Amino acid sequence: GQSCLHLLHGCRSLRIVGFEIQESELAAARQALAEYPHVSLHGFGWGEEEASGLPVSGDGGGAGIFVTEGTTRANMLKQGATASVQSMATWCDQNGVDVTRYVVIDVEGFESKVIRGMRLGEERNQKRFSAFQFELGGTWAGMDPRHGKDWSQRQMADYLTGMGYDLFMIGKHDWLKVVPAFFREDVHSKEEGFGAFVDGNLLCLHRSFGLASVRDMVYASANQAFD
C-alpha cells in the first residue's frame, strides 16, 4: 500500500514482508514494489490456524474473509475465488523469523483470529511481535456479518493487556494510551446499525520487549496528552 511506498522512499533497504488474499491486489502490489529488492509478497493471509478454501467477499481494500449474503451488507458480493490462511506464529517458525520490528494488520473483520494466531501467550511470540497495529471500525460491531460473532473490542483489549501489551489509539501526530474500559459502549463509540464500536487504529506495544527508543517515543507522546 501507500504506507509501504512511503517508508521505502525513505529507506530502500527496509525489509518488508507482505501478504494478500486477492490475486489482482497481489499483482498490483508486486508491480508497484518490484524495484525494491528487500520486499517479498505472498498470496495468502493470516488466521488462527492453517485453513484453505475460505470465502472472500467484497473487493479492493474492503474485501475480506466473510460472507454477507442474506444480510444488509449483501452488497459486499461473494467472489469466485477463495483464500488460504496460516497462523502468523507458525509461519514465522517455519521461515526463521525470530523478530519483527512492526506488524500492520488490516484484515476486514478477521483481526481476532489473526491475533490468536500470533500465540501471544508464549513469551517468544511476545518478543517476536513486540509492536503491531490493527484497524478498529465497523467490522468489530457485534452484529456486523463481517465480525463473525468473535471477540468484542473490550474482549480484545482485555486479552492484549493480559499478555503484557499497552494499547494506544493512533493519532495524526501522536498517540493516546487507553485501557480496556475505553472500549465500553458510550461516548467513544460509533453506531452503524450493527452495534457499537470504536473507530480508528490501535497500536500495541509490549511493556518488556521491543525497541526501547520506540517505546520511549510513544510513551512520551501519550503522556503529553494529559499534561
N, C-alpha and C positions, 0 to 999 in steps of 0.2 A: 504493500500500500504506500500511500504518500509519506507516512511516517518513516518507513524503511528508506525511501529515497532521500528524505531529508537528512537522516543520520549518515547515510553512505556518502552524501555530498560532502559532509564534514570529515568523514573518516573512511576512506576507500578500503582500508584493511580490516574493517569491522567484520566479524564473523556472524552471520545471521542464518538461522535455520528456520524455514517457514513450511507451513502445512495448509493445504487447501483441498476441499472435498469436491469442488466443481471443476471439471476439465477445462472449461472455457476461461474461468478465472485463473486457473493454474497456468495455462498457456500464456495469458496476458502478462502475468507476473514474471514468468520466465523471460519473456521478451523484454520487459521493462528493466529487468535486473541482470540481463545477460552479460553486461560489461564488467560486472563486479565478481572477481574470482573467488571470493570467500562467502558467497551466498549459495545455499543449497535449498531446493524446494522439493516437497514431497506431496504426492497425490492421495493423502488420507488425512483423517482428523484425529482429534483426541477424544477419549471416552473413559469410562470407568474400568473397562477391560476390553480385550480384543473382541471385535464383532464386525460382521460384514453384512451386506445386503440391506442396510438401513435406509429408510425412505428419506428423500430430500425434497423439501418444498420451498417455494419462494424462488427468487432469482437475485443475482448480483450480491451486494452486500447484505441483503436481508434474507438470503437463503439459509436454511439450517436443517438439522435432522429432527423433523417433526411432521405431523400430519394434521391438517386443519379442515379437511373435508367434513361437511356437515356442521360446521361452526360458523360464527360470524367473522372468522378470519379466513373463510374459504377462498377469498381472492388470492391467497398465497398458494398457488396451484402446485400440485404434486408433480415433480419432474419424472421423466422416464428413467433417469439414472439413479443409482443408489450409492451409498457411501460406506467406507470401511473406517473403523477407528481402532486405536490402540491406547493402552494406558501410557501416560507420559513417563511414569517412573520405569516401567518395563522397557520401553523403547530406549531410554537413556542407559539403562543397564546393558542392553544388548549392543549399544553403539558407543560405549565407553565415555559417556558424558557424565562426569562427576560433579561439575559445577556449571551453573548458568548465572549470568550476571543479571538478566532481566527477561521475564517471560510476559508476553502480551496474549491474553485470551479473549477472543471475540467469536463466540460460537452460537449466538442467537437462541438462548434457552437451554443449552447443553452444559452451562457453566458448572452446575453442581456435580455432574458426572465427571467432568474434566478434573475438578478439584479433588474428588475422591480418588481418581486415578493417579494423582500425584503422590499418594500414600504418605501423607504428611504426618502420620502417627509415628513414622520411623525417623530418627534423628538424621540419618544420612540424607534423607529427602528434604528435611528442613534446611540442611546445609546446601543441598543441590538447588533448591528452589527458594532461596532466601528473599527474593524480591520479585513480585509479579503483580500484574494488574488485570482487571477484567471489567467488562461493561455491566452496569446496572441498567434498569429500564423496564419497559412493559413486559418483556419476556419473563420477568420474575413474578408477575402478578399471579396469584394462586389459581385463578380460573382461566388464564390465557392458555389456549391449547398448545402453544409452543413451550410452556413450562413443564408439562408432563407430570403435574402433581408431585413435584420434587420439593427440595428444601425451600423454605421461605427465606427472605433476606436475613431475618433475625436468626434463623437456624444456621445459616451460612456463617454469619458473624460470630455466633457462639462457638461454632466448630473451629474457626480460624484462630480466634483469640485463645481458645483452649489448647491449640497446637503451638502457641508461643508467638503469634503474629500480632503486631499492631496494625490498625486499619486507618487509612487516610482517604478522605474524599479529595480527588484531584481537581484543582482549580486551574485557571488560565496561567497563573504565575506562581502559585504556591499550593500548599496542602492544608487540609483541616483534619486533625485527628478526631476519630469518632469511636464510640463504644457500641456494643450490640444494641443497647436500648435506643440508639439513634434511629434504628430501623422499625420502630413501632409505628403503628398507623395513626399519624397525627399531622401536624403542620408540615413536616418534611415530605410527606407523601404526595404522590400524584395518583390519579384515577382515570382510567380509560374505559371503564365498564367491565373489567375483569378482576378487580381487586386492587388494593393499594400497593404502591411500590415507590421506592426512592430511585430517582434518576441520576445518572452521572457515570463516573468511572471510579473504581476503588483500587487503591494501592495497598498491598500487603507487604509489610517488612518484618522479617523475623527479628526478635529482640536480641538474639545472641549471635546470629550468623550473618554473613554477607559483608559488603564493603562498609567499613566504619565511616568513610567520607560521605557515602550516600545517606546513611542513617543520620549523620550529624546535620547534613544539609536539610533533609526533610523535617527532622525534629525541630531545628531552629526556626524554619518557616512556620511550622504548625504552632509552635509556642507563641510566635508573634501575633497570631490571630487573637490571642487572649490578653495581650499587653494593653 
